[in-house]
């Protein structure tokens, strides 16, 4: 596998002289596919073929050999993805996911690895989603850095309507062909884009979009928005601004920071037209320009307005504040109300449905959920937010453990001073520092 990756790297280095990467389809071979199979999660949902990792392993050599043979002959054709729906943000809305067949999962992940190696050197630093050694907390830090230490007075909070469902296939292929000369590799990606969807036994053609759940979708999304948004912002927007301008993007979520209001407003209008050209649309009800930054509070006070507005990004609410001595401006974050309600709803349903399991196992599982919550939301300035979540979990446990039978099991005293002493809940901790300096 290492030799394969070094080979791709050599082609990429060579492309810097020739202009485009060539001969990369050959890196979808038996060695790379078996290495990917080894790392696959065996608990993942099955596609329409009904094959899981364990099933595929029985005749691994023969299965992979046959897959590679079909790819070399050009007869390989991805199966339709099985569409399922999962709750979106704990609300009543549902998010569609595409579950691929096992053969296709291997190829998708192989494509993802190759594209990542090709495009990582090209992507901008402002992009954080689904990239090696980058995460949500770094994107949050970047916004705080921009607001606190640069001349930022206005924020454009933007939302793309149904991004993954509206990616234009023709434009995506043009972007790929701009950097990749291997027609066979491009053809494989085209086949995936046109594979279609199976939903409730009905076949649906996929004329546009790339399914969430597809192993290559995150990197394809990044490539699309690299050219549609990131490159355009860096080369056109920033250079034409008189004041400072910054972009922070995590996959299809992004925030733009501006020094001047009129340039933020002009960008907003240009963004609508830019997206329209590439088949995308801004959700105008979720997109807005707001006054934000170190001078926002005093400027709004002079105009007789209330305190600065807030904005949400990656599950956090950003707001203008001061340091502990109230001497210096601070951009702070807390758990967004939407995400807090979503998390509470999810844990409520879990406690309600699992209240009859043994207490030791119940509290072990609850602590795992708390640990996951703290690891994400336990950031600088959000101690109150994670503590509030723990308090809600305590109350839900008290409520539903008292409904294990017809008789009331615990009073507040026996619950807090008895049960929680025997099975203590994990205490909130700040896991991530958002300070740059």
Phi, psi and omega in degrees: 000320179299318179298322179296315181295322177295325178295317177297317181299321178297317179297323180293317179297320179294324182295336179294339177264318184274338179109321182225152177280138181232163172054052180253345178299332181294343180277358167268087186224184185299319181297311182291321181293320178291324177295321178292318178303318182300326183268354183294144176283117183290349182265001181295151180296153182270150175277196183290346178280345179070016184263129176255174181302318181298319179295318183293330183291337184302315178237053187303310183302313182292319181297314181291320179300317179294320179298314180294321179299316179294325180290321180292324182278347181086004181272354179294131178221118180300144175283161176297148178277145178273120182272130174230164180237139176235153180300141180258114177055035177070009181264186178279349178286150182243143179254128179282139175234145177253121181257116183274161172291162189295316176308313184292326177300319179297314181293319178302314181293326176294316177300317180300316179299315182295313181296324179298317180293326180287318191263344179305317178293341183268330184296152179275158179295338182286351180261128186238343189280134173053045176233150181301135175061027176228149184208179182298318183297327177293323177295319178297316177302319183297320178295315178300318178301313182297317184287318186281324190246002178233175183275079180246124180236344183220145180241133169257108178266115189240153178219128179270128181284118175050053186304306186297335180275350188237011176299125181281119185298318182297317179293320180300316179295322177299319179297317180295318181292340176295333185242345186234127181261355183280101183295328180294319178295316178298322181295323177298317179295320178301318180299320178295318182295330184258010187293333179088176186229140173253121179225118181054039177082000180254138179271131178239128179288148179249087181281339178209167178088164174223122191297135170292133186112335175292134185299334181262352185302315182302316181287326176295322177297318179296321178295316181300311183283340174300315181275322182288320187243299189301308183296316179299317180296318184287317187274323184259299190297304184300320184287339180266355180275140173283323178264186180281151179210139183220148177235137172230121183234138171235100187055243183264007174258132180209157178227138178241137183245135181227149174280320186252137182295316184295330178284328174295318180292320178294318177300317180304314180291320179292327180295320178301314180292320180299312180295321180302320180300327185252022173078014180251162182218135175283138171281095189298331179288344180247006181246130183205162174250130180225148178283127189202141177136189188294334182255002186297317184297309184291325178293321180288324178298319179298328181269006178075024180260165180284184183297161183303147176291166177244167174218155182252144177202125177056038175086001179244148171259125178265134180215155181276133182208191178233166177285180184302326180274359181058036180250330185236148178291140175224136168267116184244165178229155173213165178300130179292148181300321180298313180291323180298313179298320179298314180295320179296317180299318181295313182289330177298313180296323181293312181297317180301317185278343184240016185292344183270354180286160181307142186301319180301315179291320180301310182290331175296316180293319179298319179295327175296320178293319178297318180299316178297321179295315181295323182296329179267310186267353178280074182241168178311133176079359183248025178303316181298321181296314181286329176292321178298321179295317178299319180297321178295318178299318177301314182296320179295321176296315179301316182295311189275335174289336174283355179247019176289334179214180181288337180267141179291125186272326188224142164268172177301323182291312182290334178286307186283322184261355179244288185298315182287346172281324179286317180238079184292142175276149179297129182280146180297139176221152175274111185269333187231127175271131180259013179274130173274325188232000000 
